Amino acid sequence: MTAIKHALQRDIFTPNDERLLSIVNVCKAGKKKRNCFLCATVTTERPVQVNVVKVKKSDKGDFYKRQTAWALRDLAVVDAKDAVKESPEFDLHFDKVYKWVASSTVEKNTFISCIWKLNQRYLRKKIDFINVSSQLLEESVPSGENQSVAGGDEEAVDEYQELNAREEQDIEIMMEGCEYAISNAEAFAEKLSRELQVLDGANIQSIMASEKQVNILMKLLDEALKEVDQIELKLSSYEEMLQSVKEQMDQISESNHLIHLSNTNNVKLLSEIEFLVNHMDLAKGHIKALQEGDLTSSRGIEACTNAADALLQCMNVALRPGHDMLHAVKQQQQRFSDLREQFARRLASHLNSVFVQQGHDQSSTLAQHSAELTLPNHHPFHRDLLRYAKLMEWLKNTDYGKYEGLTKNYMDYLSRLYEREIKDFFEVAKIKMTGTTREGKKFATLPRKESAVKQETESLHGSSGKLTGSTSSLNKLSVQSSGNRRSQSSSLLDMGNMSASDLDVADRTKFDKIFEQVLSELEPLCLAEQDFISKFFKLQQHQSTSGTTTNEVEEMDGVTLSRSYTSGVPQTVSSEKDMIRQMMTKIFRCIEPELNNLIALGDKIDSFNSLYMLVKMSHHVWTAQNVDPASFLSTTLGNVLVTVKRNFDKCISNQMKQMDEVKISKKSKVGILPFVAEFEEFAALAESIFKNAERRGDLDKAYIKLIRAVFVSVEKVANESQKTPRDVVMMENFHHIFATLSRLKISCLEAEKKEAKQKYTDHLQSYVIYSLGQPLEKLNHFFEGVEARVAQGIREEEVSYQLAFNKQELRKVIKEYPGKEVKKGLDNLYKKVDKHLCEEENLLQVVWHSMQDEFIRQYKHFEGLIARCYPGSGITMEFTIQDILDYCSSIAQSH
């Protein structure tokens, strides 16, 4: 290993001005055994640089080459793997971990020891050595010696020192002066030794010759020492003086520190006092306003408001830690509490007085509105009270108990006041409503059942040629005997309701205006009160503070309402929005019952009023729900709308029921049934009322129910009719229904319109065929026999050879129907049709024209049979088609 070390020093490191300190033969762990050397080197020039060099033997020769070099300062960790057990493995942590296996543990330990020494000397213990035996490190540095930590290897380094260039030049000059310097080195060394001794002796003599100068130098040194002693004495005295000054300065510094600390404390104390004075001092003017301020004038209210806000700010000031323990602070807080309690009592007492006074003032104005359909205006009262809105907010934030008490008192006083006003208002409305009919007041008090019984006991006699019904639903055609009576039945078919002679459009329009005025007066009243409550009591209308509010759509009796529900909230008020609704419900608790009573009265006066009320109420509910679906007004009107819708549905149901119970006279012809005419008037009126209405769907549903009931009832009456043929009843009434639907153009009844037209056409044809029958009876029987023979297989031209159907028999039959006889038969037929048909529908000419066409068709049929079965006979009818047309026209004109 020594030979390798010298070879490496000579070939690799000397040319690079480096010295090799330690070497270890290694190979990489886990790979093929390809040996290389790790060398620890230092540079010969300063500053010294320490490197770890990897040297590898060349594959093509016996020389070595430098492969990799790392600066020792980049080495972070040396891991010997095991500090107890001998192992040749070790790791060096540079930029990455290099794992090595040494050829022997001795070489490994020697190399690690060298690295440790270099670390101690040049890197100031920067490298971490782990799993290295402490004994190995202790041996590297002998204890008790204050020497270089480089150890034995460094001493070996010091033994050998290379000559510099100048030294080499001097030696070469010296060797050139001696002939045997190279041939006889020992003699040259002895010569040099002798010359060195001569020089040493000369040096000693020179030193001895300079003794006098040495003595002088020693004397000067003694004098210098004395001067040094004197200077040291002076320096000691100066030091004592400086120490005294230092002590004095320390005392001054400490005194200054105490003064600064005192000033700092005084500033902080002043800041705390200023904070308390600025934030907890209430002006005398504010105190006087709270104790004696005028709560009736605007200036006094403003002063009290400012004082209350200032008091609230003083009470809500955020005290710093420790302030609440100060006696003065406690006293001030108690004083503020007393002022707050005193002013809250005074404010609550004054507002209660204002509420009571408002009740008295408004009561005095009720007499002015008793004859008018208007509600008293509360705007002046609201305007006066809104001056206290900020004080109410202050009371809500400081004393919620008194705030709640004021809220309750306001609801109590105002509910009684509004109850009187609203009841008087509805009394005026009822008087005006009952005044719309001649006997309205009587019917306003007449029990509904008694009125209905009275109407149902009325009947008409058949002498007028009209039907006599068991109920009032068929009395339209007897208006002469019942024109002075008002029907109170809710029946849609009640002609006391429908007849223009009993209740005209002007009366219903007047009722509609009264009902609209009632709603128009109530709506702004409720909205104004709700807005005032929100502003005065500082309640938010459009946000919820707690609970989860959800809107649900509920349908009752066909009325769709939007309701609000609050989930997970106890019985107490869960939000300010709920509180507004509760206050409104208590204040206006009489509105809903009064509206229901008014609706009942309107329905009692005229069941058609339910149509007007349904449209108006629906519109107001729709408007209120668009503003706030959960408001008091929306909820109340929605509930009332349910009642109106029920009345409407009940009215329709009663009409359908009475149609089922209708009976007809057995002695008079039927004509247009009353309920058919009533449906026409109902539809016309409903279309005018529901034009552009929001609840068109309700009317469409009623149309469908009524028209189906009318169809069924018409067929029922037609089947039961004895005086008038069934086809006539069906034809006339379905023609009337078709004409009505065509004129009104009701989109939801298009299918029923087509059905009515089809029924009318079918029954018209049926009646024509049935009534016309066989006007030429014998001739018709004759030709039926001819057709029977042809059907049996006899050729048409051979029929004349049959005994019963020869030409003589045909002439005999034809002679029995001269033109005069035919005209007479047609005249009797016209009278019969005129007797069956009613004048209202004016279908006589339509039916007569259809009969004329049918008669001509039969005539042409007979002529065709004569031409085919009796060709060339020259036999013809004794009248022509033109004669038939003349007969029909003459008969129609004569009647």
NULO-398918 format. One record per residue (C-alpha): residue in three letters; x, y, z. Coordinates in steps of 0.05 Angstrom, whole numbers, padded with zeros to 5 digits, always signed. Last residue first. Layout:
BEGIN
ALAXYZ/...
***
This chain:
BEGIN
HIS-03007+00633-00845/SER-03028+00648-00916/GLN-02956+00661-00936/ALA-02932+00592-00914/ILE-02991+00558-00948/SER-02979+00594-01014/SER-02905+00579-01013/CYS-02917+00505-00999/TYR-02971+00499-01054/ASP-02929+00537-01104/LEU-02869+00493-01092/ILE-02911+00430-01097/ASP-02943+00456-01162/GLN-02873+00469-01189/ILE-02855+00397-01173/THR-02915+00375-01215/PHE-02986+00353-01202/GLU-03031+00299-01233/MET-02973+00250-01232/THR-02952+00220-01299/ILE-02970+00159-01342/GLY-02945+00163-01414/SER-02939+00087-01417/GLY-02873+00090-01456/PRO-02834+00059-01399/TYR-02875+00033-01340/CYS-02823+00004-01292/ARG-02766+00052-01305/ALA-02804+00117-01318/ILE-02855+00102-01265/LEU-02800+00086-01213/GLY-02765+00151-01229/GLU-02829+00191-01222/PHE-02841+00161-01153/HIS-02770+00178-01129/LYS-02777+00249-01155/TYR-02840+00258-01114/GLN-02805+00230-01052/ARG-02749+00280-01059/ILE-02800+00336-01071/PHE-02834+00318-01005/GLU-02766+00317-00968/ASP-02748+00386-00996/GLN-02816+00415-00975/MET-02808+00384-00906/SER-02741+00417-00898/HIS-02771+00484-00919/TRP-02827+00475-00868/VAL-02776+00459-00813/VAL-02736+00522-00827/GLN-02799+00564-00835/LEU-02825+00541-00767/LEU-02758+00549-00731/ASN-02774+00616-00698/GLU-02741+00597-00631/GLU-02788+00639-00589/GLU-02852+00621-00628/CYS-02855+00549-00605/LEU-02864+00490-00652/HIS-02916+00435-00645/LYS-02977+00474-00665/ASP-02942+00504-00725/VAL-02922+00434-00746/LYS-02995+00410-00744/LYS-03018+00472-00781/TYR-02967+00461-00836/LEU-02987+00387-00842/ASN-03060+00407-00850/ASP-03041+00455-00906/LEU-02998+00401-00939/GLY-03057+00353-00939/LYS-03102+00405-00971/LYS-03051+00421-01023/VAL-03046+00348-01042/GLU-03121+00342-01047/LYS-03126+00401-01094/GLY-03069+00375-01137/PRO-03104+00309-01150/TYR-03085+00248-01110/GLU-03137+00193-01120/LYS-03126+00195-01195/ILE-03055+00168-01184/VAL-03082+00104-01153/LYS-03127+00088-01211/ARG-03074+00104-01262/LEU-03027+00055-01227/GLU-03080+00001-01224/GLN-03093+00009-01299/LYS-03018+00006-01314/ASN-03009-00061-01282/PHE-02986-00072-01210/ALA-03036-00121-01181/LEU-03039-00163-01245/GLN-02964-00163-01258/TYR-02948-00145-01330/SER-02928-00075-01310/VAL-02870-00106-01268/GLU-02836-00132-01332/GLU-02797-00067-01346/GLU-02767-00070-01275/ARG-02743-00142-01282/ILE-02772-00189-01231/GLY-02719-00216-01182/GLN-02754-00213-01115/ALA-02726-00143-01103/VAL-02761-00120-01165/ARG-02826-00148-01138/ALA-02815-00112-01071/GLU-02800-00047-01106/VAL-02867-00051-01142/GLY-02902-00067-01076/GLU-02870-00005-01044/PHE-02894+00032-01105/PHE-02966+00016-01090/HIS-02960+00030-01015/ASN-02931+00100-01031/LEU-02988+00114-01080/LYS-03038+00095-01027/GLU-03005+00140-00975/LEU-02990+00202-01015/PRO-02970+00245-00954/GLN-02930+00186-00926/GLY-02896+00210-00862/LEU-02884+00285-00865/SER-02883+00289-00789/TYR-02835+00230-00778/ILE-02788+00248-00835/VAL-02786+00321-00815/TYR-02779+00304-00741/SER-02720+00257-00754/GLN-02686+00308-00798/LEU-02693+00363-00745/HIS-02672+00313-00691/ASP-02607+00297-00726/THR-02591+00370-00743/TYR-02604+00394-00672/LYS-02564+00337-00642/GLN-02505+00352-00688/LYS-02507+00427-00673/ALA-02509+00413-00598/GLU-02449+00365-00604/LYS-02410+00417-00643/LYS-02424+00469-00589/GLU-02407+00419-00534/ALA-02339+00407-00565/GLU-02326+00482-00570/LEU-02347+00493-00498/CYS-02279+00513-00469/SER-02271+00567-00522/ILE-02336+00604-00506/LYS-02354+00640-00571/LEU-02414+00678-00542/ARG-02454+00678-00607/SER-02437+00607-00628/LEU-02451+00581-00557/THR-02519+00614-00556/ALA-02539+00591-00626/PHE-02518+00520-00609/ILE-02559+00522-00544/HIS-02620+00549-00581/HIS-02614+00496-00634/PHE-02606+00444-00579/ASN-02671+00469-00548/GLU-02712+00471-00612/MET-02689+00404-00640/MET-02693+00365-00574/VAL-02763+00389-00557/VAL-02786+00380-00629/ASP-02756+00310-00633/ARG-02792+00289-00569/PRO-02860+00310-00596/THR-02897+00362-00555/LYS-02958+00346-00513/GLN-02931+00283-00480/SER-02861+00306-00459/GLU-02825+00257-00413/ASN-02771+00237-00464/ALA-02760+00310-00484/VAL-02756+00331-00411/LYS-02701+00279-00398/GLU-02664+00296-00462/VAL-02664+00369-00443/SER-02642+00351-00372/VAL-02582+00312-00396/PHE-02559+00367-00443/VAL-02570+00420-00389/ALA-02530+00379-00338/ARG-02473+00373-00388/ILE-02477+00447-00401/LEU-02476+00463-00326/LYS-02416+00420-00308/ILE-02374+00444-00367/TYR-02392+00517-00355/ALA-02375+00511-00281/LYS-02305+00484-00298/ASP-02296+00542-00347/LEU-02318+00592-00294/ASP-02267+00566-00245/GLY-02212+00568-00298/ARG-02225+00641-00313/ARG-02199+00660-00244/GLU-02153+00717-00264/ALA-02208+00757-00298/ASN-02198+00789-00367/LYS-02274+00785-00380/PHE-02303+00746-00321/ILE-02363+00792-00310/SER-02383+00801-00383/GLU-02374+00727-00397/ALA-02413+00709-00335/LEU-02472+00752-00356/ALA-02475+00722-00425/ALA-02466+00652-00397/PHE-02520+00661-00345/GLU-02568+00691-00396/GLU-02558+00632-00443/PHE-02560+00582-00385/GLU-02626+00613-00363/ALA-02656+00603-00433/VAL-02637+00530-00429/PHE-02662+00526-00357/PRO-02729+00553-00379/LEU-02739+00501-00434/ILE-02751+00530-00503/GLY-02818+00503-00527/VAL-02855+00454-00482/LYS-02926+00449-00508/SER-02981+00453-00457/LYS-03024+00397-00428/LYS-02975+00349-00394/SER-02938+00405-00358/ILE-02865+00392-00345/LYS-02824+00370-00284/VAL-02754+00392-00263/GLU-02719+00352-00208/ASP-02655+00338-00246/MET-02650+00410-00266/GLN-02659+00428-00193/LYS-02597+00389-00175/MET-02555+00420-00230/GLN-02577+00489-00208/ASN-02561+00473-00135/SER-02492+00448-00154/ILE-02476+00513-00191/CYS-02497+00555-00131/LYS-02457+00511-00084/ASP-02395+00519-00127/PHE-02403+00595-00125/ASN-02416+00595-00051/ARG-02355+00552-00040/LYS-02313+00599-00082/VAL-02336+00658-00041/THR-02318+00621+00024/VAL-02249+00603-00003/LEU-02239+00675-00025/VAL-02251+00696+00047/ASN-02192+00653+00069/GLY-02149+00683+00014/LEU-02171+00753+00033/THR-02147+00740+00104/THR-02081+00708+00084/SER-02062+00761+00033/LEU-02081+00818+00080/PHE-02042+00788+00138/SER-01980+00780+00096/ALA-01951+00712+00076/PRO-01957+00718+00001/ASP-01926+00788+00002/VAL-01935+00838-00056/ASN-01955+00788-00109/GLN-02000+00754-00058/ALA-02038+00819-00046/THR-02052+00831-00120/TRP-02075+00759-00131/VAL-02120+00763-00070/HIS-02149+00829-00095/HIS-02163+00800-00164/SER-02194+00736-00136/MET-02239+00777-00090/LYS-02265+00818-00147/VAL-02278+00759-00194/LEU-02309+00714-00140/MET-02351+00771-00113/TYR-02381+00787-00181/LEU-02397+00714-00194/SER-02424+00705-00123/ASN-02471+00763-00136/PHE-02509+00717-00183/SER-02540+00686-00121/ASP-02578+00750-00110/ILE-02598+00781-00044/LYS-02578+00719-00004/ASP-02510+00715-00039/GLY-02497+00788-00022/LEU-02518+00776+00050/ALA-02472+00716+00056/ILE-02414+00755+00026/LEU-02426+00812+00076/ASN-02427+00763+00133/ASN-02362+00731+00108/LEU-02330+00800+00102/GLU-02351+00817+00173/PRO-02322+00752+00199/GLU-02255+00765+00162/ILE-02248+00837+00183/CYS-02263+00829+00257/ARG-02194+00806+00278/PHE-02162+00868+00249/ILE-02119+00888+00308/LYS-02105+00816+00331/THR-02088+00791+00261/MET-02046+00852+00246/MET-02005+00842+00310/GLN-01995+00768+00293/ARG-01973+00785+00222/ILE-01924+00837+00246/MET-01896+00788+00298/ASP-01887+00735+00244/LYS-01845+00784+00204/GLU-01805+00801+00266/SER-01786+00728+00273/SER-01797+00668+00316/VAL-01854+00695+00358/THR-01865+00645+00414/GLN-01899+00579+00398/PRO-01832+00546+00383/VAL-01797+00547+00315/GLY-01772+00485+00278/SER-01808+00500+00215/THR-01841+00566+00198/TYR-01899+00560+00149/SER-01921+00609+00096/ARG-01985+00600+00055/SER-01999+00614-00018/LEU-02071+00601-00037/THR-02102+00564-00095/VAL-02178+00562-00091/GLY-02209+00499-00120/ASP-02245+00482-00055/MET-02180+00491-00017/GLU-02113+00488-00055/GLU-02050+00499-00015/VAL-01984+00525-00043/GLU-01928+00523+00007/ASN-01877+00576+00025/THR-01821+00558+00072/THR-01793+00596+00131/THR-01735+00567+00170/GLY-01728+00595+00239/SER-01695+00658+00261/THR-01686+00730+00240/SER-01734+00730+00180/GLN-01731+00785+00128/HIS-01780+00826+00088/GLN-01825+00861+00137/GLN-01772+00884+00187/LEU-01800+00907+00253/LYS-01781+00975+00283/PHE-01844+00983+00325/PHE-01862+01048+00290/LYS-01837+01030+00220/SER-01865+00960+00215/ILE-01929+00978+00252/PHE-01939+01038+00206/ASP-01929+00995+00143/GLN-01980+00944+00169/GLU-02029+00999+00186/ALA-02023+01030+00117/LEU-02030+00962+00083/CYS-02091+00945+00124/LEU-02126+01011+00110/PRO-02103+01010+00037/GLU-02138+00942+00028/LEU-02201+00955+00068/GLU-02226+01014+00028/SER-02215+00980-00040/LEU-02248+00917-00014/VAL-02310+00954+00007/GLN-02309+00996-00056/GLU-02307+00933-00099/PHE-02367+00905-00061/ILE-02406+00970-00072/LYS-02386+00973-00145/ASP-02408+00902-00157/PHE-02474+00915-00121/LYS-02486+00974-00167/THR-02469+00932-00228/ARG-02520+00880-00204/ASP-02574+00933-00197/ALA-02557+00963-00265/VAL-02561+00895-00298/ASP-02633+00887-00281/LEU-02665+00847-00225/ASP-02738+00830-00230/SER-02760+00852-00300/ALA-02693+00832-00330/SER-02707+00762-00307/MET-02646+00725-00279/ASN-02654+00728-00204/GLY-02729+00721-00198/MET-02719+00675-00257/ASP-02689+00623-00212/LEU-02647+00580-00258/LEU-02582+00596-00221/SER-02616+00572-00158/SER-02592+00609-00095/SER-02665+00619-00077/GLN-02682+00689-00053/SER-02730+00705-00110/ARG-02757+00776-00111/ARG-02830+00784-00124/ASN-02866+00837-00166/GLY-02855+00802-00232/SER-02887+00737-00209/SER-02954+00736-00244/GLN-02934+00772-00308/VAL-02866+00737-00306/SER-02899+00672-00322/LEU-02851+00648-00376/LYS-02791+00649-00329/ASN-02826+00604-00278/LEU-02788+00540-00291/SER-02735+00542-00235/SER-02787+00564-00184/THR-02802+00492-00169/SER-02859+00444-00185/GLY-02862+00471-00255/THR-02920+00492-00300/LEU-02899+00495-00373/LYS-02927+00549-00418/GLY-02990+00555-00461/SER-03018+00611-00418/SER-03075+00566-00395/GLY-03024+00516-00368/HIS-03025+00543-00298/LEU-02963+00568-00261/SER-02933+00545-00196/GLU-02906+00578-00133/THR-02891+00531-00075/GLU-02818+00530-00092/GLN-02810+00605-00083/LYS-02839+00605-00013/VAL-02797+00545+00006/ALA-02734+00581-00018/SER-02751+00644+00021/GLU-02764+00604+00085/LYS-02698+00568+00077/ARG-02660+00633+00067/PRO-02688+00665+00129/LEU-02716+00735+00114/THR-02674+00789+00147/ALA-02637+00814+00086/PHE-02697+00793+00045/LYS-02739+00847+00077/LYS-02685+00898+00070/GLY-02677+00881-00003/GLU-02750+00887-00022/ARG-02742+00938-00078/THR-02671+00917-00092/THR-02607+00957-00089/GLY-02624+00982-00020/THR-02601+00916+00010/MET-02532+00931-00015/LYS-02531+01003+00010/ILE-02554+00980+00079/LYS-02503+00924+00079/ALA-02447+00972+00060/VAL-02467+01021+00115/GLU-02467+00964+00166/PHE-02399+00943+00139/PHE-02369+01011+00154/ASP-02401+01013+00223/LYS-02370+00944+00238/ILE-02303+00967+00210/GLU-02300+01030+00252/ARG-02322+00997+00317/GLU-02273+00939+00307/TYR-02218+00987+00286/LEU-02223+01023+00353/ARG-02227+00960+00394/SER-02167+00930+00358/LEU-02130+00996+00364/TYR-02134+00999+00439/ASP-02115+00926+00451/MET-02061+00923+00397/TYR-02029+00987+00423/ASN-02031+00961+00495/LYS-01997+00896+00473/THR-01942+00933+00436/LEU-01932+00981+00494/GLY-01924+00922+00542/GLU-01875+00888+00494/TYR-01832+00951+00492/LYS-01837+00956+00569/GLY-01808+00885+00574/TYR-01757+00898+00519/ASP-01722+00952+00559/THR-01658+00976+00526/ASN-01660+00955+00452/LYS-01736+00958+00444/LEU-01739+01023+00483/TRP-01687+01054+00436/GLU-01727+01030+00376/MET-01789+01059+00406/LEU-01752+01125+00417/LYS-01732+01124+00343/ALA-01804+01114+00323/TYR-01832+01169+00369/ARG-01844+01218+00312/LEU-01879+01161+00277/LEU-01936+01171+00327/ASP-01958+01238+00298/ARG-01957+01213+00226/HIS-01994+01149+00245/PHE-02049+01190+00278/PRO-02053+01237+00219/HIS-02055+01177+00171/HIS-02112+01141+00207/ASN-02164+01158+00155/PRO-02235+01138+00173/LEU-02266+01084+00129/THR-02312+01102+00071/LEU-02382+01080+00050/GLU-02413+01145+00073/ALA-02472+01154+00121/SER-02434+01135+00184/HIS-02370+01170+00161/GLN-02380+01235+00200/ALA-02408+01197+00260/LEU-02343+01157+00264/THR-02302+01221+00273/SER-02312+01226+00349/SER-02290+01155+00357/GLN-02224+01172+00323/ASP-02208+01224+00376/HIS-02226+01178+00434/GLY-02185+01120+00408/GLN-02127+01167+00393/GLN-02129+01193+00464/VAL-02121+01122+00491/PHE-02061+01109+00446/VAL-02029+01176+00464/SER-02038+01161+00538/ASN-02003+01095+00528/LEU-01948+01132+00492/HIS-01939+01179+00551/SER-01936+01123+00602/ALA-01886+01083+00561/LEU-01841+01144+00553/ARG-01843+01162+00627/ARG-01829+01091+00648/ALA-01771+01085+00597/PHE-01744+01152+00621/GLN-01741+01130+00694/GLU-01711+01061+00677/ARG-01658+01091+00632/LEU-01640+01145+00682/ASP-01634+01094+00738/SER-01591+01049+00694/PHE-01546+01108+00676/ARG-01537+01126+00749/GLN-01520+01053+00765/GLN-01468+01055+00709/GLN-01439+01120+00736/GLN-01434+01091+00807/LYS-01400+01028+00781/VAL-01351+01070+00741/ALA-01336+01113+00802/HIS-01323+01050+00844/LEU-01274+01022+00794/MET-01279+00946+00785/ASP-01314+00951+00718/HIS-01255+00988+00690/GLY-01208+00929+00703/PRO-01203+00906+00631/ARG-01227+00960+00583/LEU-01299+00980+00580/ALA-01337+00973+00514/VAL-01388+01030+00517/ASN-01459+01004+00516/MET-01485+01045+00573/CYS-01454+01110+00548/GLN-01478+01097+00477/LEU-01549+01083+00503/LEU-01548+01147+00543/ALA-01527+01187+00481/ASP-01582+01154+00441/ALA-01633+01170+00495/ALA-01609+01243+00498/ASN-01614+01250+00422/THR-01685+01221+00423/CYS-01705+01264+00482/ALA-01681+01326+00446/GLU-01718+01306+00382/ILE-01782+01292+00422/GLY-01776+01360+00456/ARG-01768+01395+00389/SER-01827+01358+00359/SER-01871+01376+00418/THR-01910+01326+00461/LEU-01854+01289+00496/ASP-01827+01350+00532/GLY-01762+01332+00567/GLU-01762+01329+00644/GLN-01718+01270+00665/LEU-01689+01248+00598/ALA-01683+01319+00572/LYS-01650+01342+00637/ILE-01599+01286+00632/HIS-01585+01303+00559/GLY-01575+01376+00577/LYS-01529+01357+00634/ALA-01484+01319+00585/LEU-01472+01246+00599/ASP-01400+01225+00617/MET-01384+01153+00605/HIS-01348+01155+00538/ASN-01307+01219+00542/VAL-01295+01216+00617/LEU-01278+01142+00617/PHE-01231+01149+00558/GLU-01200+01213+00586/ILE-01187+01177+00652/GLU-01156+01117+00616/SER-01112+01163+00573/LEU-01091+01204+00635/LEU-01072+01139+00670/LYS-01032+01118+00609/VAL-00996+01185+00606/ASN-00982+01183+00681/ASN-00955+01112+00676/THR-00908+01133+00619/ASN-00885+01194+00659/SER-00871+01151+00719/LEU-00832+01101+00676/HIS-00792+01157+00645/ILE-00776+01185+00714/LEU-00756+01116+00739/HIS-00712+01106+00678/ASN-00680+01175+00688/SER-00664+01157+00760/GLU-00632+01091+00737/SER-00592+01128+00685/ILE-00569+01180+00736/GLN-00548+01125+00784/ASP-00511+01088+00729/MET-00478+01154+00709/GLN-00454+01164+00780/GLU-00426+01093+00783/LYS-00392+01103+00716/VAL-00362+01169+00739/SER-00334+01133+00800/GLN-00307+01078+00756/LEU-00276+01129+00709/MET-00240+01161+00767/GLU-00214+01093+00790/GLU-00192+01078+00719/TYR-00156+01144+00714/SER-00119+01128+00778/SER-00101+01058+00750/LEU-00080+01089+00684/LYS-00035+01137+00720/LEU-00003+01079+00759/GLU+00004+01039+00694/ILE+00038+01098+00660/GLN+00087+01101+00718/ASP+00100+01026+00712/VAL+00110+01032+00636/GLU+00159+01088+00647/LYS+00197+01044+00694/LEU+00196+00987+00643/ALA+00222+01034+00589/GLU+00280+01053+00634/ASP+00295+00980+00644/LEU+00291+00968+00568/LEU+00338+01025+00555/LYS+00387+00995+00603/MET+00380+00928+00569/LEU+00393+00960+00501/ILE+00455+00994+00527/ASN+00478+00927+00554/VAL+00464+00894+00487/GLN+00503+00948+00450/LYS+00561+00934+00495/GLU+00554+00859+00484/SER+00558+00867+00406/ALA+00624+00831+00398/MET+00594+00769+00433/ILE+00539+00766+00381/SER+00587+00772+00324/GLN+00631+00719+00354/ILE+00570+00673+00359/ASN+00551+00685+00287/ALA+00622+00672+00263/GLY+00621+00607+00300/ASP+00556+00587+00268/LEU+00584+00604+00199/VAL+00645+00562+00209/GLN+00601+00505+00233/LEU+00558+00511+00170/GLU+00621+00510+00126/ARG+00643+00446+00160/SER+00574+00415+00150/LEU+00573+00434+00076/LYS+00641+00402+00067/GLU+00617+00340+00103/ALA+00556+00337+00058/PHE+00598+00343-00004/ALA+00644+00288+00021/GLU+00583+00245+00033/ALA+00555+00261-00036/ASN+00617+00238-00073/SER+00601+00236-00147/ILE+00546+00288-00144/ALA+00577+00344-00105/TYR+00646+00321-00128/GLU+00663+00381-00170/CYS+00637+00433-00122/GLY+00618+00501-00148/GLU+00561+00470-00191/MET+00532+00440-00128/MET+00527+00508-00095/ILE+00494+00539-00156/GLU+00444+00480-00159/ILE+00429+00487-00085/ASP+00415+00562-00093/GLN+00369+00549-00152/GLU+00330+00494-00113/GLU+00322+00542-00055/ARG+00296+00595-00101/ALA+00246+00548-00134/ASN+00216+00522-00069/LEU+00241+00461-00035/GLU+00191+00408-00014/GLN+00176+00396+00058/TYR+00174+00327+00089/GLU+00173+00322+00163/ASP+00111+00368+00168/VAL+00065+00318+00131/ALA+00086+00263+00177/GLU+00068+00309+00233/GLU+00000+00319+00200/ASP-00009+00243+00197/GLY+00008+00238+00270/GLY-00045+00286+00293/ALA-00080+00341+00253/VAL-00112+00367+00316/SER-00055+00414+00324/GLN-00028+00417+00394/ASN-00050+00431+00465/GLU-00037+00363+00492/GLY-00077+00337+00551/SER-00112+00283+00513/PRO-00082+00253+00450/VAL-00126+00269+00389/SER-00135+00212+00338/GLU-00137+00160+00392/GLU-00200+00193+00420/LEU-00235+00187+00351/LEU-00222+00113+00346/GLN-00244+00102+00418/SER-00309+00138+00403/SER-00325+00084+00352/VAL-00360+00113+00291/ASN-00434+00098+00281/ILE-00444+00170+00261/PHE-00393+00224+00244/ASP-00424+00292+00227/ILE-00380+00340+00187/LYS-00375+00414+00207/LYS-00324+00403+00263/ARG-00287+00468+00250/LEU-00275+00454+00176/TYR-00199+00459+00171/ARG-00169+00428+00234/GLN-00225+00386+00264/ASN-00251+00363+00196/LEU-00180+00345+00174/LYS-00172+00304+00237/TRP-00239+00268+00225/ILE-00221+00253+00153/CYS-00155+00223+00176/SER-00191+00179+00227/ILE-00241+00157+00174/PHE-00183+00136+00128/THR-00146+00098+00184/ASN-00211+00063+00205/LYS-00226+00041+00133/GLU-00154+00018+00122/VAL-00157-00024+00185/THR-00226-00050+00168/SER-00199-00082+00105/SER-00211-00079+00030/ALA-00261-00023+00043/VAL-00335-00029+00021/TRP-00366+00037-00002/LYS-00436+00069-00005/TYR-00440+00138-00035/VAL-00501+00179-00010/LYS-00518+00241-00051/ASP-00493+00312-00056/PHE-00440+00287-00008/HIS-00458+00235+00044/LEU-00401+00184+00052/ASP-00421+00114+00073/PHE-00381+00058+00105/GLU-00373-00018+00099/PRO-00311-00055+00123/SER-00346-00077+00187/GLU-00319-00089+00257/LYS-00376-00091+00307/VAL-00383-00036+00358/ALA-00391+00030+00321/ASP-00430-00001+00263/LYS-00447+00031+00196/ALA-00386+00077+00193/ASP-00430+00135+00169/VAL-00392+00199+00151/VAL-00442+00256+00142/ALA-00443+00324+00107/LEU-00383+00323+00058/ASP-00387+00386+00015/ARG-00331+00419+00057/LEU-00287+00359+00039/ALA-00288+00381-00034/TRP-00304+00321-00078/ALA-00260+00294-00134/THR-00277+00242-00187/GLN-00236+00199-00237/ARG-00161+00214-00228/LYS-00121+00164-00268/TYR-00073+00109-00249/PHE-00019+00075-00291/ASP-00010+00000-00300/GLY-00041-00003-00368/LYS-00103-00009-00412/ASP-00156-00016-00358/SER-00132+00045-00321/LYS-00129+00042-00245/LYS-00180+00086-00212/VAL-00172+00145-00165/LYS-00229+00177-00126/VAL-00208+00241-00093/VAL-00231+00270-00026/ASN-00208+00342-00023/VAL-00180+00392+00028/GLN-00163+00462+00005/VAL-00108+00503+00039/PRO-00111+00577+00028/ARG-00054+00573+00016/GLU-00013+00531-00030/THR+00007+00459-00018/THR-00063+00432-00029/VAL-00092+00378+00016/THR-00109+00306-00001/ALA-00152+00248+00025/CYS-00153+00191-00026/LEU-00206+00140-00042/PHE-00179+00084-00085/CYS-00211+00039-00135/ASN-00230-00034-00140/ARG-00281-00063-00188/LYS-00314-00119-00149/LYS-00381-00124-00183/LYS-00436-00086-00149/GLY-00472-00088-00082/ALA-00428-00038-00046/LYS-00379+00001-00090/CYS-00305-00019-00083/VAL-00252+00007-00037/ASN-00176+00012-00026/VAL-00163+00067+00025/ILE-00113+00124+00023/SER-00091+00179+00070/LEU-00051+00244+00069/LEU-00034+00255-00005/ARG-00004+00323-00017/GLU-00028+00368-00073/ASP+00008+00416-00121/ASN-00029+00386-00182/PRO+00033+00354-00212/THR+00048+00326-00143/PHE-00022+00294-00137/ILE-00026+00246-00196/ASP+00039+00212-00215/ARG+00085+00224-00156/GLN+00034+00222-00099/LEU-00002+00162-00132/ALA+00063+00124-00138/HIS+00082+00140-00067/LYS+00014+00115-00042/ILE+00017+00053-00085/ALA+00086+00036-00057/THR+00060+00046+00014/MET+00000+00000+00000/
***
